[in-house]
Amino acid sequence: VAAGSRSLLDAIEMLAVAAGVRVASRFQGKPPVEAAGDLILWDAGFVDEAELGHLAELRERKPHRPIVVFEAFPRGATARAVREAGGTHLLGQPLEADVLAETVRWAWEASQG
């Protein structure tokens, strides 16, 4: 789980746990490229070129790992850019536990081939 502030990290972790996800590590800011997890949940804040570049690096490091990105006000163009950079899903906020659970399930199933 990665987010820009501790309060966002706490909130996303709480939702992830409610969705059945075991949180192995937390990162304030961007998830490090060397992050070892099997799934990344990342509150990117506002997705811009820097975030898209970092997303591409994450994808390059572990090509089959699901990466679910959250943004406050996602737009169609942003969703396309996130997918092209390697994101599995782009979710808007506020997040709901059931939506996060379904998204994680779909992302995980897709990553398993």
C-alpha positions, 0 to 999 in steps of 0.5 A, a space after each residue: 500500500 502506498 499513499 502520500 500521507 499517513 492518514 491515507 495509508 491508514 485508510 487504504 490499509 483499513 479498506 484493503 484488510 476489509 476487502 480481504 487483502 493482507 497488507 505486507 508493507 506500507 510506503 508513504 509516497 510512491 511505492 518503491 520500484 523494488 517493492 516485493 509485494 504481489 499486488 500494489 495499491 497506490 493512491 497516486 493523488 493526481 496522476 501526471 507524467 511523473 506518476 506514469 513514468 514510475 508506474 511504467 518502472 513498477 510494471 517493468 520490474 514485475 510484469 505480471 503484478 497487479 497495480 491498482 491506482 487511486 485518483 480523486 477525479 479520474 478521467 477517461 484519458 487518465 484511465 487510458 494513460 494508467 493502463 498504457 503505463 502498466 496499471 491494472 485498474 484506476 479507481 476513483 475516490 472515495 473508495 468503497 471496500 466492496 469495490 476494492 475487493 472486486 477490483 483486487 479479485 479481478 486484477 489478481 485473476 487476470 495476473 494469474 493468466 
